[in-house]
Amino acid sequence: MSERLIANYAPSAGSQRVQRVMHARGAGARGIFVTEHSMAAYTKAHFLQTAGQETPVLVRFSTVFHGKGSPEAVRDPRCYAVKLLTQEGQHDIVGSHIPVSFVREAAKFKELEQAMRPSPDTNEQSPAQYWEQLSHLPESTHMLTWLFANDGTPASYRQMNGYSAEPLKWVNAEGTEVYVRYAWKSKQGVVCFTPDEMAAVQASDYSHATRDLYAAIENGEHPQWELHVQLMAPEAAATLSFDPMDPTKIWPENLFPFIRVGTMTLHQNPINYFGEVEKAVFSNDALVPGIEAAEETFLTEQGIDDFAQAGERVRALPDCERDWLVRNLINDLQQASQETQHRAAGSFYRADAQLGMQIAAALGIDLDERMPRS
């Protein structure tokens, strides 16, 4: 999956300016990561060996699909790119504020990227266009239960978590391997906008998140995130009912609890934003000794289930948050074709029957023709 992120964060050849098709709208800052708990038992990476070690970082936040001049309050995943400048080289952690991805395969992501671009006739993003693509991607159902809840509209870059896009492999000094997923947990808390709040912010300030981050650092209110990891032994990976390498899935916390590693503090705004932040290249393949790419899949053993975790996610939402999810999905799907609505509602039904029926009823479509009840 990392190819998509490498391409999006690499500058155009022969160009003095980075022309990002995606992740175009962003903000960034510098800071320090302090290791608080040694991870030497799991990895030989130098910056994780000793409590108290300090590692400089460069961070860039961005929306994913919307353009450079778009408002920062839009419903969109926020990309979360961290460059750790370690003694052994650069280690980049690139991911999203949502813990799952749309798709498993990079090729499908490229197709989705095209669908998310402005329509050629109106030059505006078209729900009919991107839902046509999403409705053919059942594995995106889990991500959509996050994106169309209020989680899809973070109030600021400071008040959101970050998650690595895909699992990696840690290797310790003895050669023992363990799979790992990263999570950056905001010490400012997680705050999201309702649709009404989002609309109000968009109407008054297109750059509210950039201003918020810059002002907090300038005022000495340095934002912090705790780095936590989930660890999975290879023998445990083979026993799961889902593919643990699948980026559309989470690792259940009750089976793989989060372990606190350290804290990142952003304390320095860029002096030359373009030179320091926009020219930076981030890649999930930027690794250091003791951190390696993981196998791409365990699908031959586990098979594919696109809806189980999506359903669990929906049923775990508080009633008010579930109501927002339903309302947001209906409002967006109203702009899609009936054929697309059928496919999308069918996927949501497979995740959670009540959710699917609520969407179908509001859109005036009959799922009984295609979705036998069981």
TADA-V276454 format. One record per pair of residues at least 12 apart in sequence whose C-alpha atoms are under 10 Angstrom apart, sorted by the first residue. I is the first residue (numbers start at 1). J is the second residue. If there is no record, write none. Layout:
# TADA-V276454
{{I & J} {I & J}}
This chain:
# TADA-V276454
{{1 & 101} {1 & 103} {1 & 104} {1 & 105} {1 & 106} {1 & 107} {1 & 108} {1 & 109} {1 & 165} {1 & 166} {1 & 246} {1 & 247} {1 & 284} {1 & 296} {2 & 94} {2 & 95} {2 & 105} {2 & 106} {2 & 165} {2 & 166} {2 & 283} {2 & 284} {2 & 285} {2 & 293} {3 & 105} {3 & 106} {3 & 107} {3 & 283} {3 & 284} {3 & 285} {4 & 22} {4 & 105} {4 & 106} {4 & 107} {4 & 109} {4 & 110} {4 & 113} {4 & 283} {4 & 284} {5 & 22} {5 & 23} {5 & 79} {5 & 81} {5 & 94} {5 & 95} {5 & 106} {5 & 165} {5 & 281} {5 & 282} {5 & 283} {5 & 284} {5 & 285} {6 & 94} {6 & 281} {6 & 282} {6 & 283} {6 & 284} {6 & 285} {6 & 286} {7 & 20} {7 & 21} {7 & 22} {7 & 281} {7 & 282} {7 & 283} {8 & 20} {8 & 21} {8 & 22} {8 & 23} {8 & 24} {8 & 64} {8 & 281} {8 & 282} {8 & 283} {9 & 21} {9 & 22} {9 & 23} {9 & 24} {9 & 81} {9 & 94} {9 & 278} {9 & 279} {9 & 280} {9 & 281} {9 & 282} {9 & 283} {10 & 279} {10 & 280} {10 & 281} {10 & 282} {10 & 283} {11 & 278} {11 & 279} {11 & 280} {11 & 281} {16 & 279} {17 & 274} {17 & 275} {17 & 278} {17 & 279} {18 & 274} {18 & 278} {18 & 279} {18 & 280} {18 & 281} {19 & 68} {19 & 278} {19 & 279} {20 & 67} {20 & 68} {20 & 278} {21 & 64} {21 & 65} {21 & 66} {21 & 67} {21 & 68} {21 & 113} {21 & 117} {22 & 62} {22 & 63} {22 & 64} {22 & 65} {22 & 66} {22 & 67} {22 & 68} {22 & 79} {22 & 113} {22 & 116} {22 & 117} {23 & 60} {23 & 61} {23 & 62} {23 & 63} {23 & 64} {23 & 65} {23 & 66} {23 & 67} {23 & 68} {23 & 77} {23 & 78} {23 & 79} {23 & 80} {24 & 62} {24 & 63} {24 & 64} {24 & 65} {24 & 66} {24 & 67} {24 & 68} {24 & 69} {24 & 70} {24 & 278} {25 & 61} {25 & 62} {25 & 63} {25 & 64} {25 & 65} {25 & 66} {25 & 67} {25 & 68} {25 & 69} {25 & 70} {25 & 71} {25 & 72} {25 & 78} {25 & 207} {25 & 210} {26 & 60} {26 & 61} {26 & 62} {26 & 63} {26 & 64} {26 & 67} {26 & 68} {26 & 72} {26 & 78} {26 & 79} {26 & 80} {26 & 157} {26 & 207} {26 & 209} {26 & 210} {26 & 277} {26 & 278} {27 & 59} {27 & 60} {27 & 61} {27 & 62} {27 & 63} {27 & 157} {27 & 207} {27 & 209} {27 & 210} {27 & 211} {27 & 213} {27 & 214} {27 & 269} {27 & 270} {27 & 273} {27 & 277} {27 & 278} {28 & 58} {28 & 59} {28 & 60} {28 & 61} {28 & 62} {28 & 80} {28 & 81} {28 & 82} {28 & 157} {28 & 210} {28 & 213} {28 & 214} {28 & 266} {28 & 268} {28 & 269} {28 & 270} {28 & 273} {28 & 276} {28 & 277} {28 & 278} {29 & 57} {29 & 58} {29 & 59} {29 & 60} {29 & 61} {29 & 213} {29 & 214} {29 & 217} {29 & 265} {29 & 266} {29 & 267} {29 & 268} {29 & 269} {29 & 270} {29 & 271} {29 & 273} {29 & 276} {29 & 277} {30 & 56} {30 & 57} {30 & 58} {30 & 59} {30 & 60} {30 & 82} {30 & 83} {30 & 217} {30 & 264} {30 & 265} {30 & 266} {30 & 267} {30 & 268} {30 & 269} {30 & 270} {30 & 276} {30 & 277} {31 & 55} {31 & 56} {31 & 57} {31 & 58} {31 & 59} {31 & 84} {31 & 222} {31 & 223} {31 & 224} {31 & 264} {31 & 265} {31 & 266} {31 & 267} {31 & 268} {31 & 269} {32 & 53} {32 & 54} {32 & 55} {32 & 56} {32 & 57} {32 & 58} {32 & 84} {32 & 85} {32 & 224} {32 & 263} {32 & 264} {32 & 265} {32 & 266} {32 & 267} {32 & 268} {33 & 47} {33 & 52} {33 & 53} {33 & 54} {33 & 55} {33 & 56} {33 & 57} {33 & 58} {33 & 84} {33 & 85} {33 & 224} {33 & 225} {33 & 226} {33 & 227} {33 & 262} {33 & 263} {33 & 264} {33 & 265} {33 & 266} {34 & 47} {34 & 48} {34 & 50} {34 & 51} {34 & 52} {34 & 53} {34 & 54} {34 & 55} {34 & 56} {34 & 226} {34 & 227} {34 & 261} {34 & 262} {34 & 263} {34 & 264} {34 & 265} {35 & 47} {35 & 48} {35 & 49} {35 & 50} {35 & 51} {35 & 52} {35 & 53} {35 & 54} {35 & 55} {35 & 226} {35 & 227} {35 & 260} {35 & 261} {35 & 262} {35 & 263} {35 & 264} {36 & 48} {36 & 49} {36 & 50} {36 & 51} {36 & 52} {36 & 53} {36 & 54} {36 & 226} {36 & 227} {36 & 260} {36 & 261} {36 & 262} {36 & 263} {37 & 49} {37 & 50} {37 & 51} {37 & 52} {37 & 53} {37 & 259} {37 & 260} {37 & 261} {37 & 262} {38 & 50} {38 & 51} {38 & 52} {38 & 53} {38 & 260} {38 & 261} {38 & 262} {39 & 51} {39 & 170} {39 & 172} {39 & 259} {39 & 260} {39 & 261} {40 & 171} {40 & 172} {40 & 173} {40 & 290} {41 & 170} {41 & 171} {41 & 172} {41 & 173} {41 & 174} {41 & 176} {42 & 169} {42 & 170} {42 & 171} {42 & 172} {42 & 173} {42 & 174} {42 & 175} {42 & 176} {42 & 177} {42 & 178} {42 & 179} {42 & 180} {42 & 231} {42 & 290} {42 & 291} {43 & 169} {43 & 170} {43 & 171} {43 & 172} {43 & 173} {43 & 174} {43 & 175} {43 & 176} {43 & 177} {43 & 178} {43 & 289} {43 & 290} {43 & 291} {44 & 170} {44 & 171} {44 & 172} {44 & 173} {44 & 174} {44 & 175} {44 & 288} {44 & 289} {44 & 290} {44 & 291} {45 & 86} {45 & 87} {45 & 88} {45 & 91} {45 & 170} {45 & 171} {45 & 172} {45 & 173} {45 & 287} {45 & 288} {45 & 289} {45 & 290} {45 & 291} {46 & 86} {46 & 87} {46 & 88} {46 & 288} {46 & 289} {46 & 290} {47 & 84} {47 & 85} {47 & 86} {47 & 87} {47 & 88} {47 & 288} {48 & 86} {48 & 261} {48 & 262} {48 & 290} {51 & 261} {51 & 262} {52 & 262} {53 & 262} {54 & 85} {54 & 86} {54 & 262} {54 & 263} {54 & 264} {55 & 83} {55 & 84} {55 & 85} {55 & 86} {55 & 87} {55 & 264} {56 & 83} {56 & 84} {56 & 85} {56 & 86} {56 & 87} {56 & 264} {56 & 265} {56 & 266} {57 & 82} {57 & 83} {57 & 84} {57 & 85} {57 & 86} {57 & 90} {57 & 91} {57 & 92} {57 & 264} {57 & 265} {57 & 266} {58 & 81} {58 & 82} {58 & 83} {58 & 84} {58 & 85} {58 & 92} {58 & 266} {58 & 268} {58 & 270} {58 & 276} {58 & 277} {58 & 280} {58 & 282} {59 & 80} {59 & 81} {59 & 82} {59 & 83} {59 & 84} {59 & 92} {59 & 93} {59 & 94} {59 & 266} {59 & 277} {59 & 280} {59 & 282} {60 & 79} {60 & 80} {60 & 81} {60 & 82} {60 & 83} {60 & 94} {60 & 157} {60 & 277} {60 & 278} {60 & 280} {60 & 282} {61 & 78} {61 & 79} {61 & 80} {61 & 81} {61 & 82} {61 & 94} {61 & 95} {61 & 96} {61 & 97} {61 & 157} {61 & 158} {61 & 162} {61 & 209} {61 & 210} {61 & 277} {62 & 76} {62 & 77} {62 & 78} {62 & 79} {62 & 80} {62 & 81} {62 & 96} {62 & 157} {62 & 209} {62 & 210} {63 & 75} {63 & 76} {63 & 77} {63 & 78} {63 & 79} {63 & 80} {63 & 96} {63 & 97} {63 & 157} {64 & 76} {64 & 77} {64 & 78} {64 & 79} {64 & 80} {64 & 96} {64 & 113} {64 & 116} {65 & 77} {65 & 78} {65 & 79} {65 & 112} {65 & 113} {65 & 114} {65 & 115} {65 & 116} {65 & 117} {65 & 118} {65 & 125} {66 & 116} {66 & 117} {66 & 118} {66 & 125} {67 & 117} {67 & 118} {67 & 125} {69 & 206} {69 & 207} {70 & 202} {70 & 206} {70 & 207} {71 & 198} {71 & 201} {71 & 202} {71 & 203} {71 & 204} {71 & 205} {71 & 206} {71 & 207} {71 & 208} {71 & 209} {72 & 153} {72 & 154} {72 & 155} {72 & 156} {72 & 157} {72 & 198} {72 & 201} {72 & 202} {72 & 205} {72 & 206} {72 & 207} {72 & 208} {72 & 209} {72 & 210} {73 & 152} {73 & 153} {73 & 154} {73 & 155} {73 & 156} {73 & 192} {73 & 193} {73 & 195} {73 & 197} {73 & 198} {73 & 199} {73 & 200} {73 & 201} {73 & 202} {73 & 203} {73 & 205} {73 & 206} {73 & 207} {73 & 208} {73 & 209} {74 & 152} {74 & 153} {74 & 154} {74 & 193} {74 & 195} {74 & 198} {74 & 199} {74 & 201} {74 & 202} {74 & 206} {75 & 147} {75 & 148} {75 & 149} {75 & 150} {75 & 151} {75 & 152} {75 & 153} {75 & 154} {75 & 193} {75 & 195} {75 & 198} {76 & 97} {76 & 147} {76 & 148} {76 & 151} {76 & 152} {76 & 153} {76 & 154} {77 & 95} {77 & 96} {77 & 97} {77 & 98} {77 & 101} {77 & 143} {77 & 146} {77 & 147} {77 & 151} {77 & 152} {77 & 153} {77 & 154} {78 & 95} {78 & 96} {78 & 97} {78 & 98} {78 & 152} {78 & 153} {78 & 154} {78 & 156} {78 & 157} {78 & 160} {78 & 161} {78 & 162} {79 & 94} {79 & 95} {79 & 96} {79 & 97} {79 & 98} {79 & 157} {79 & 162} {79 & 163} {79 & 164} {79 & 165} {80 & 93} {80 & 94} {80 & 95} {80 & 96} {80 & 97} {80 & 98} {80 & 157} {80 & 160} {80 & 161} {80 & 162} {80 & 163} {80 & 164} {80 & 165} {80 & 184} {81 & 93} {81 & 94} {81 & 95} {81 & 96} {81 & 162} {81 & 163} {81 & 164} {81 & 281} {81 & 282} {81 & 283} {81 & 284} {82 & 94} {82 & 95} {82 & 162} {82 & 164} {82 & 184} {82 & 264} {82 & 282} {82 & 283} {82 & 284} {83 & 280} {83 & 281} {83 & 282} {83 & 283} {83 & 284} {83 & 286} {84 & 286} {84 & 287} {86 & 288} {87 & 288} {88 & 287} {88 & 288} {88 & 289} {89 & 286} {89 & 287} {89 & 288} {89 & 289} {90 & 282} {90 & 283} {90 & 285} {90 & 286} {90 & 287} {90 & 288} {91 & 282} {91 & 283} {91 & 284} {91 & 285} {91 & 286} {91 & 287} {91 & 288} {91 & 289} {91 & 291} {92 & 164} {92 & 281} {92 & 282} {92 & 283} {92 & 284} {92 & 285} {92 & 286} {92 & 287} {92 & 288} {93 & 162} {93 & 163} {93 & 164} {93 & 165} {93 & 166} {93 & 182} {93 & 183} {93 & 282} {93 & 283} {93 & 284} {93 & 285} {93 & 286} {93 & 287} {94 & 162} {94 & 163} {94 & 164} {94 & 165} {94 & 166} {94 & 182} {94 & 282} {94 & 283} {94 & 284} {94 & 285} {94 & 286} {95 & 162} {95 & 163} {95 & 164} {95 & 165} {95 & 166} {95 & 182} {95 & 183} {95 & 284} {96 & 160} {96 & 161} {96 & 162} {96 & 163} {96 & 164} {96 & 165} {96 & 183} {97 & 147} {97 & 151} {97 & 152} {97 & 154} {97 & 157} {97 & 160} {97 & 161} {97 & 162} {97 & 163} {97 & 164} {97 & 165} {97 & 183} {97 & 184} {97 & 185} {98 & 143} {98 & 146} {98 & 147} {98 & 151} {98 & 152} {98 & 160} {98 & 161} {98 & 162} {98 & 163} {98 & 164} {98 & 165} {99 & 142} {99 & 143} {99 & 146} {99 & 161} {99 & 162} {99 & 163} {99 & 164} {99 & 165} {99 & 166} {99 & 181} {99 & 182} {99 & 183} {99 & 247} {99 & 248} {99 & 249} {99 & 250} {99 & 251} {100 & 140} {100 & 142} {100 & 143} {100 & 144} {100 & 146} {100 & 163} {100 & 164} {100 & 165} {100 & 166} {100 & 246} {100 & 247} {100 & 248} {100 & 249} {100 & 250} {101 & 139} {101 & 140} {101 & 141} {101 & 142} {101 & 143} {101 & 144} {101 & 164} {101 & 165} {101 & 166} {101 & 246} {101 & 247} {101 & 248} {101 & 249} {101 & 250} {102 & 134} {102 & 137} {102 & 138} {102 & 139} {102 & 140} {102 & 141} {102 & 142} {102 & 143} {102 & 144} {102 & 147} {102 & 247} {102 & 248} {102 & 249} {103 & 134} {103 & 137} {103 & 138} {103 & 139} {103 & 140} {103 & 141} {103 & 142} {103 & 143} {103 & 246} {103 & 247} {103 & 248} {103 & 249} {104 & 137} {104 & 139} {104 & 140} {104 & 166} {104 & 245} {104 & 246} {104 & 247} {104 & 248} {104 & 249} {104 & 296} {104 & 297} {105 & 246} {105 & 247} {105 & 296} {108 & 133} {108 & 137} {111 & 130} {111 & 133} {111 & 134} {112 & 129} {112 & 130} {112 & 131} {112 & 132} {112 & 133} {112 & 134} {112 & 137} {113 & 130} {113 & 133} {114 & 129} {114 & 130} {114 & 133} {115 & 127} {115 & 128} {115 & 129} {115 & 130} {115 & 131} {115 & 132} {115 & 133} {115 & 134} {116 & 129} {116 & 130} {116 & 131} {116 & 133} {116 & 134} {117 & 129} {117 & 130} {118 & 130} {126 & 332} {126 & 335} {126 & 336} {127 & 331} {127 & 332} {127 & 333} {127 & 334} {127 & 335} {127 & 336} {127 & 337} {128 & 332} {128 & 333} {128 & 334} {128 & 335} {128 & 336} {128 & 337} {128 & 338} {128 & 340} {128 & 341} {129 & 335} {129 & 336} {129 & 337} {129 & 340} {130 & 336} {131 & 332} {131 & 333} {131 & 335} {131 & 336} {131 & 337} {131 & 340} {131 & 341} {131 & 343} {131 & 344} {132 & 333} {132 & 336} {132 & 337} {132 & 339} {132 & 340} {132 & 341} {132 & 343} {132 & 344} {133 & 340} {134 & 340} {134 & 343} {134 & 344} {135 & 339} {135 & 340} {135 & 341} {135 & 342} {135 & 343} {135 & 344} {135 & 345} {135 & 346} {135 & 347} {136 & 340} {136 & 343} {136 & 344} {136 & 347} {137 & 306} {137 & 343} {137 & 344} {137 & 347} {138 & 305} {138 & 306} {138 & 307} {138 & 343} {138 & 344} {138 & 346} {138 & 347} {138 & 348} {138 & 350} {138 & 351} {139 & 246} {139 & 247} {139 & 248} {139 & 249} {139 & 304} {139 & 305} {139 & 306} {139 & 307} {139 & 310} {139 & 347} {140 & 248} {140 & 306} {140 & 307} {140 & 310} {140 & 347} {141 & 248} {141 & 306} {141 & 307} {141 & 308} {141 & 309} {141 & 310} {141 & 311} {141 & 344} {141 & 347} {141 & 348} {141 & 350} {141 & 351} {142 & 248} {142 & 249} {142 & 250} {142 & 306} {142 & 307} {142 & 308} {142 & 309} {142 & 310} {142 & 311} {142 & 312} {142 & 313} {142 & 314} {142 & 347} {142 & 348} {142 & 351} {143 & 247} {143 & 248} {143 & 249} {143 & 309} {143 & 310} {143 & 313} {144 & 310} {144 & 325} {144 & 329} {144 & 348} {145 & 309} {145 & 310} {145 & 311} {145 & 313} {145 & 314} {145 & 317} {145 & 322} {145 & 325} {145 & 326} {145 & 329} {145 & 348} {145 & 351} {146 & 310} {146 & 313} {146 & 314} {146 & 325} {147 & 325} {147 & 328} {147 & 329} {148 & 322} {148 & 324} {148 & 325} {148 & 326} {148 & 327} {148 & 328} {148 & 329} {148 & 330} {148 & 332} {149 & 192} {149 & 193} {149 & 194} {149 & 195} {149 & 314} {149 & 317} {149 & 321} {149 & 322} {149 & 323} {149 & 324} {149 & 325} {149 & 326} {149 & 327} {149 & 328} {149 & 329} {150 & 191} {150 & 192} {150 & 193} {150 & 194} {150 & 195} {150 & 198} {150 & 321} {150 & 322} {150 & 324} {150 & 325} {150 & 328} {151 & 190} {151 & 191} {151 & 192} {151 & 193} {151 & 194} {151 & 321} {151 & 325} {152 & 192} {152 & 193} {152 & 194} {152 & 195} {152 & 325} {153 & 191} {153 & 192} {153 & 193} {153 & 194} {153 & 195} {153 & 197} {153 & 198} {154 & 190} {154 & 191} {154 & 192} {154 & 193} {154 & 194} {154 & 198} {154 & 209} {155 & 190} {155 & 191} {155 & 192} {155 & 193} {155 & 194} {155 & 197} {155 & 198} {155 & 201} {155 & 208} {155 & 209} {155 & 212} {156 & 190} {156 & 191} {156 & 192} {156 & 193} {156 & 208} {156 & 209} {156 & 210} {156 & 211} {156 & 212} {156 & 213} {157 & 186} {157 & 190} {157 & 191} {157 & 208} {157 & 209} {157 & 210} {157 & 212} {157 & 213} {157 & 223} {158 & 186} {158 & 187} {158 & 188} {158 & 189} {158 & 190} {158 & 191} {158 & 209} {158 & 210} {158 & 212} {158 & 213} {158 & 216} {158 & 222} {158 & 223} {158 & 224} {158 & 225} {158 & 266} {159 & 185} {159 & 186} {159 & 187} {159 & 188} {159 & 189} {159 & 190} {159 & 191} {159 & 192} {159 & 209} {159 & 213} {159 & 223} {159 & 224} {159 & 225} {160 & 184} {160 & 185} {160 & 186} {160 & 187} {160 & 188} {160 & 189} {160 & 190} {160 & 191} {160 & 192} {160 & 225} {161 & 183} {161 & 184} {161 & 185} {161 & 186} {161 & 187} {161 & 188} {161 & 189} {161 & 190} {161 & 191} {161 & 225} {161 & 226} {161 & 227} {162 & 182} {162 & 183} {162 & 184} {162 & 185} {162 & 186} {162 & 225} {162 & 227} {163 & 181} {163 & 182} {163 & 183} {163 & 184} {163 & 185} {163 & 227} {163 & 228} {163 & 229} {164 & 180} {164 & 181} {164 & 182} {164 & 183} {164 & 184} {164 & 229} {164 & 247} {164 & 284} {165 & 181} {165 & 182} {165 & 183} {165 & 246} {165 & 247} {165 & 248} {165 & 284} {166 & 180} {166 & 181} {166 & 182} {166 & 244} {166 & 245} {166 & 246} {166 & 247} {166 & 248} {166 & 249} {166 & 284} {166 & 293} {166 & 294} {166 & 296} {167 & 179} {167 & 180} {167 & 181} {167 & 182} {167 & 230} {167 & 231} {167 & 232} {167 & 244} {167 & 245} {167 & 246} {167 & 247} {167 & 292} {167 & 293} {167 & 294} {167 & 295} {167 & 296} {168 & 180} {168 & 181} {168 & 182} {168 & 231} {168 & 245} {168 & 284} {168 & 285} {168 & 287} {168 & 291} {168 & 292} {168 & 293} {168 & 294} {168 & 295} {168 & 296} {169 & 181} {169 & 231} {169 & 232} {169 & 233} {169 & 234} {169 & 290} {169 & 291} {169 & 292} {169 & 293} {169 & 294} {169 & 295} {170 & 231} {170 & 232} {170 & 289} {170 & 290} {170 & 291} {170 & 292} {170 & 293} {170 & 294} {171 & 289} {171 & 290} {171 & 291} {171 & 292} {172 & 289} {172 & 290} {172 & 291} {173 & 289} {173 & 290} {175 & 290} {176 & 233} {177 & 232} {177 & 233} {177 & 234} {177 & 290} {177 & 291} {177 & 292} {177 & 294} {178 & 230} {178 & 231} {178 & 232} {178 & 233} {178 & 234} {178 & 235} {178 & 236} {178 & 237} {178 & 291} {178 & 294} {179 & 229} {179 & 230} {179 & 231} {179 & 232} {179 & 233} {179 & 234} {179 & 236} {179 & 237} {179 & 244} {179 & 245} {179 & 291} {179 & 292} {179 & 293} {179 & 294} {179 & 295} {180 & 229} {180 & 230} {180 & 231} {180 & 232} {180 & 233} {180 & 256} {180 & 291} {180 & 292} {180 & 294} {181 & 228} {181 & 229} {181 & 230} {181 & 231} {181 & 232} {181 & 245} {181 & 250} {181 & 251} {181 & 258} {182 & 227} {182 & 228} {182 & 229} {182 & 230} {182 & 231} {182 & 258} {182 & 259} {182 & 261} {183 & 225} {183 & 226} {183 & 227} {183 & 228} {183 & 229} {183 & 230} {183 & 258} {183 & 259} {183 & 260} {184 & 224} {184 & 225} {184 & 226} {184 & 227} {184 & 228} {184 & 229} {184 & 260} {184 & 262} {184 & 263} {184 & 264} {185 & 224} {185 & 225} {185 & 226} {185 & 227} {185 & 228} {185 & 260} {185 & 263} {185 & 264} {186 & 223} {186 & 224} {186 & 225} {186 & 226} {186 & 227} {186 & 263} {186 & 264} {187 & 223} {187 & 224} {187 & 225} {187 & 226} {187 & 263} {187 & 264} {187 & 265} {188 & 222} {188 & 223} {188 & 224} {188 & 225} {189 & 224} {189 & 225} {194 & 321} {194 & 324} {194 & 328} {195 & 324} {195 & 327} {195 & 328} {213 & 266} {213 & 269} {214 & 267} {214 & 268} {214 & 269} {214 & 270} {215 & 269} {216 & 266} {216 & 267} {216 & 269} {217 & 265} {217 & 266} {217 & 267} {217 & 268} {217 & 269} {218 & 267} {218 & 268} {218 & 269} {219 & 267} {220 & 266} {220 & 267} {220 & 268} {221 & 266} {221 & 267} {222 & 264} {222 & 265} {222 & 266} {222 & 267} {222 & 268} {223 & 264} {223 & 265} {223 & 266} {223 & 267} {224 & 263} {224 & 264} {224 & 265} {224 & 266} {224 & 267} {225 & 262} {225 & 263} {225 & 264} {225 & 265} {225 & 266} {226 & 260} {226 & 261} {226 & 262} {226 & 263} {226 & 264} {226 & 265} {227 & 258} {227 & 259} {227 & 260} {227 & 261} {227 & 262} {227 & 263} {227 & 264} {228 & 257} {228 & 258} {228 & 259} {228 & 260} {228 & 261} {228 & 262} {228 & 263} {229 & 256} {229 & 257} {229 & 258} {229 & 259} {229 & 260} {229 & 261} {230 & 251} {230 & 252} {230 & 253} {230 & 255} {230 & 256} {230 & 257} {230 & 258} {230 & 259} {230 & 260} {231 & 251} {231 & 255} {231 & 256} {231 & 257} {231 & 258} {231 & 259} {232 & 244} {232 & 251} {232 & 255} {232 & 256} {232 & 257} {233 & 256} {236 & 255} {237 & 298} {237 & 301} {237 & 302} {238 & 298} {238 & 299} {238 & 301} {238 & 302} {239 & 301} {239 & 302} {240 & 298} {240 & 301} {240 & 302} {241 & 301} {241 & 302} {241 & 303} {241 & 304} {241 & 305} {242 & 298} {242 & 299} {242 & 301} {242 & 302} {242 & 303} {242 & 304} {242 & 305} {242 & 306} {242 & 308} {242 & 309} {243 & 296} {243 & 297} {243 & 298} {243 & 299} {243 & 300} {243 & 301} {243 & 302} {243 & 303} {243 & 304} {243 & 305} {244 & 296} {244 & 297} {244 & 298} {244 & 299} {244 & 302} {245 & 294} {245 & 295} {245 & 296} {245 & 297} {245 & 298} {245 & 299} {246 & 296} {246 & 297} {246 & 298} {246 & 299} {246 & 304} {247 & 296} {247 & 297} {248 & 306} {248 & 309} {248 & 310} {249 & 305} {249 & 306} {249 & 307} {249 & 308} {249 & 309} {249 & 310} {250 & 309} {251 & 309} {252 & 309} {306 & 347} {306 & 350} {306 & 351} {307 & 347} {307 & 348} {307 & 349} {307 & 350} {307 & 351} {307 & 352} {308 & 350} {308 & 351} {308 & 352} {309 & 351} {310 & 347} {310 & 348} {310 & 350} {310 & 351} {310 & 352} {311 & 348} {311 & 349} {311 & 350} {311 & 351} {311 & 352} {311 & 353} {311 & 355} {312 & 351} {312 & 352} {313 & 351} {313 & 352} {314 & 326} {314 & 348} {314 & 351} {314 & 352} {314 & 354} {314 & 355} {315 & 351} {315 & 352} {315 & 354} {315 & 355} {322 & 355} {323 & 355} {325 & 355} {326 & 355} {326 & 356} {326 & 358} {326 & 359} {326 & 362} {327 & 358} {327 & 359} {327 & 362} {329 & 344} {329 & 345} {329 & 359} {330 & 345} {330 & 358} {330 & 359} {330 & 360} {330 & 361} {330 & 362} {330 & 363} {331 & 359} {331 & 362} {331 & 363} {333 & 345} {333 & 359} {333 & 363} {334 & 359} {334 & 362} {334 & 363} {334 & 364} {338 & 363} {338 & 364} {338 & 365} {339 & 365} {341 & 359} {341 & 360} {341 & 363} {341 & 364} {341 & 365} {342 & 356} {342 & 359} {342 & 360} {342 & 363} {342 & 365} {342 & 366} {342 & 367} {342 & 369} {342 & 370} {342 & 371} {343 & 367} {343 & 370} {344 & 356} {344 & 359} {344 & 360} {345 & 357} {345 & 358} {345 & 359} {345 & 360} {345 & 361} {345 & 363} {345 & 365} {345 & 366} {345 & 367} {345 & 371} {346 & 359} {346 & 360} {346 & 367} {346 & 368} {346 & 370} {346 & 371} {347 & 371} {348 & 360} {349 & 367} {349 & 371} {349 & 373} {350 & 371} {350 & 373} {353 & 373} {353 & 374}}
